[in-house]
């Protein structure tokens, strides 16, 4: 009878050890799955953030290009106006500026 009790205790201990080992394996699998899922979500978040940043930069660049067009057109028109002036007028302006520089430089 004592042998039967000892045998049953031994079987219970073995079953408990097996249950604990299985629980440890299952826990390790759960942790590994959680790490893999967290890594995947991290990569998705980073990819999404990069995509949003790229879109923001593209939108900002398009807005800047749109905003600068009137200024560029105005500068081109002014440049064309200067180019169209007669050579005599340009020479007159250059001479006038030169005289002012010389006069102010001697004071």
C-alpha atoms as a printed R data frame, in Angstrom:
    type eleno elety resid chain resno      x       y       z
1   ATOM     1    CA   UNK     A     1  0.000   0.000   0.000
2   ATOM     2    CA   UNK     A     2  2.790   2.396   0.826
3   ATOM     3    CA   UNK     A     3  4.345   1.526  -2.518
4   ATOM     4    CA   UNK     A     4  1.110   2.478  -4.264
5   ATOM     5    CA   UNK     A     5  1.021   5.826  -2.475
6   ATOM     6    CA   UNK     A     6  4.658   6.526  -3.317
7   ATOM     7    CA   UNK     A     7  4.034   5.530  -6.919
8   ATOM     8    CA   UNK     A     8  1.022   7.853  -7.120
9   ATOM     9    CA   UNK     A     9  3.025  10.702  -5.548
10  ATOM    10    CA   UNK     A    10  5.831  10.084  -8.050
11  ATOM    11    CA   UNK     A    11  3.341  10.084 -10.942
12  ATOM    12    CA   UNK     A    12  1.787  13.308  -9.643
13  ATOM    13    CA   UNK     A    13  5.224  14.897  -9.362
14  ATOM    14    CA   UNK     A    14  6.126  13.791 -12.876
15  ATOM    15    CA   UNK     A    15  2.839  15.124 -14.222
16  ATOM    16    CA   UNK     A    16  3.356  18.414 -12.370
17  ATOM    17    CA   UNK     A    17  6.887  18.702 -13.773
18  ATOM    18    CA   UNK     A    18  5.570  18.001 -17.267
19  ATOM    19    CA   UNK     A    19  2.799  20.581 -16.810
20  ATOM    20    CA   UNK     A    20  5.333  23.164 -15.613
21  ATOM    21    CA   UNK     A    21  7.649  22.398 -18.540
22  ATOM    22    CA   UNK     A    22  4.758  22.713 -20.995
23  ATOM    23    CA   UNK     A    23  3.700  25.988 -19.373
24  ATOM    24    CA   UNK     A    24  7.258  27.336 -19.708
25  ATOM    25    CA   UNK     A    25  7.353  26.339 -23.381
26  ATOM    26    CA   UNK     A    26  3.946  27.929 -23.996
27  ATOM    27    CA   UNK     A    27  5.007  31.092 -22.142
28  ATOM    28    CA   UNK     A    28  8.186  31.306 -24.251
29  ATOM    29    CA   UNK     A    29  6.108  30.894 -27.430
30  ATOM    30    CA   UNK     A    30  3.700  33.633 -26.298
31  ATOM    31    CA   UNK     A    31  6.602  35.996 -25.508
32  ATOM    32    CA   UNK     A    32  8.248  35.244 -28.870
33  ATOM    33    CA   UNK     A    33  4.977  35.891 -30.700
34  ATOM    34    CA   UNK     A    34  4.476  39.131 -28.788
35  ATOM    35    CA   UNK     A    35  8.009  40.266 -29.673
36  ATOM    36    CA   UNK     A    36  7.460  39.403 -33.340
37  ATOM    37    CA   UNK     A    37  4.132  41.244 -33.388
38  ATOM    38    CA   UNK     A    38  5.653  44.279 -31.634
39  ATOM    39    CA   UNK     A    39  8.527  44.320 -34.130
40  ATOM    40    CA   UNK     A    40  6.082  44.109 -37.046
41  ATOM    41    CA   UNK     A    41  3.931  46.919 -35.639
42  ATOM    42    CA   UNK     A    42  7.061  49.012 -35.014
43  ATOM    43    CA   UNK     A    43  8.122  48.575 -38.647
44  ATOM    44    CA   UNK     A    44  4.601  49.482 -39.819
45  ATOM    45    CA   UNK     A    45  4.584  52.610 -37.649
46  ATOM    46    CA   UNK     A    46  8.008  53.678 -38.941
47  ATOM    47    CA   UNK     A    47  6.964  53.059 -42.557
48  ATOM    48    CA   UNK     A    48  3.767  55.037 -42.022
49  ATOM    49    CA   UNK     A    49  5.675  57.915 -40.407
50  ATOM    50    CA   UNK     A    50  8.180  57.986 -43.269
51  ATOM    51    CA   UNK     A    51  5.333  57.990 -45.775
52  ATOM    52    CA   UNK     A    52  3.612  60.878 -43.973
53  ATOM    53    CA   UNK     A    53  6.905  62.806 -43.751
54  ATOM    54    CA   UNK     A    54  7.515  62.316 -47.461
55  ATOM    55    CA   UNK     A    55  4.006  63.554 -48.265
56  ATOM    56    CA   UNK     A    56  4.412  66.591 -45.995
57  ATOM    57    CA   UNK     A    57  7.723  67.459 -47.667
58  ATOM    58    CA   UNK     A    58  6.230  66.998 -51.131
59  ATOM    59    CA   UNK     A    59  3.226  69.178 -50.264
60  ATOM    60    CA   UNK     A    60  5.495  71.850 -48.778
61  ATOM    61    CA   UNK     A    61  7.713  71.820 -51.856
62  ATOM    62    CA   UNK     A    62  4.709  72.133 -54.154
63  ATOM    63    CA   UNK     A    63  3.353  75.019 -52.080
64  ATOM    64    CA   UNK     A    64  6.747  76.749 -52.112
65  ATOM    65    CA   UNK     A    65  7.016  76.326 -55.881
66  ATOM    66    CA   UNK     A    66  3.533  77.720 -56.314
67  ATOM    67    CA   UNK     A    67  4.273  80.678 -54.016
68  ATOM    68    CA   UNK     A    68  7.516  81.563 -55.777
69  ATOM    69    CA   UNK     A    69  6.048  81.648 -59.301
70  ATOM    70    CA   UNK     A    70  4.683  85.212 -59.076
71  ATOM    71    CA   UNK     A    71  8.000  86.474 -57.707
72  ATOM    72    CA   UNK     A    72  9.935  84.752 -60.479
73  ATOM    73    CA   UNK     A    73  7.585  86.144 -63.120
74  ATOM    74    CA   UNK     A    74  7.930  89.622 -61.632
75  ATOM    75    CA   UNK     A    75 11.727  89.316 -61.626
76  ATOM    76    CA   UNK     A    76 11.712  88.111 -65.243
77  ATOM    77    CA   UNK     A    77  9.517  91.017 -66.302
78  ATOM    78    CA   UNK     A    78 11.790  93.486 -64.510
79  ATOM    79    CA   UNK     A    79 14.841  91.827 -66.079
80  ATOM    80    CA   UNK     A    80 13.264  92.065 -69.535
81  ATOM    81    CA   UNK     A    81 12.458  95.708 -68.888
82  ATOM    82    CA   UNK     A    82 16.075  96.397 -67.991
83  ATOM    83    CA   UNK     A    83 17.307  94.504 -71.051
84  ATOM    84    CA   UNK     A    84 14.997  96.510 -73.295
85  ATOM    85    CA   UNK     A    85 16.359  99.873 -72.170
86  ATOM    86    CA   UNK     A    86 18.587 101.667 -74.609
87  ATOM    87    CA   UNK     A    87 22.336 101.391 -74.324
88  ATOM    88    CA   UNK     A    88 22.636 105.141 -73.896
89  ATOM    89    CA   UNK     A    89 20.330 105.092 -70.896
90  ATOM    90    CA   UNK     A    90 22.298 102.253 -69.299
91  ATOM    91    CA   UNK     A    91 25.578 104.078 -69.955
92  ATOM    92    CA   UNK     A    92 24.074 107.209 -68.416
93  ATOM    93    CA   UNK     A    93 23.010 105.289 -65.300
94  ATOM    94    CA   UNK     A    94 26.431 103.635 -64.982
95  ATOM    95    CA   UNK     A    95 28.180 106.995 -65.317
96  ATOM    96    CA   UNK     A    96 25.863 108.592 -62.771
97  ATOM    97    CA   UNK     A    97 26.451 105.789 -60.291
98  ATOM    98    CA   UNK     A    98 30.200 105.938 -60.864
99  ATOM    99    CA   UNK     A    99 30.201 109.695 -60.197
100 ATOM   100    CA   UNK     A   100 28.235 109.220 -56.982
101 ATOM   101    CA   UNK     A   101 30.595 106.515 -55.789
102 ATOM   102    CA   UNK     A   102 33.625 108.653 -56.546
103 ATOM   103    CA   UNK     A   103 32.095 111.721 -54.864
104 ATOM   104    CA   UNK     A   104 31.048 109.786 -51.760
105 ATOM   105    CA   UNK     A   105 34.362 107.948 -51.632
106 ATOM   106    CA   UNK     A   106 36.304 111.267 -51.404
107 ATOM   107    CA   UNK     A   107 34.317 112.728 -48.546
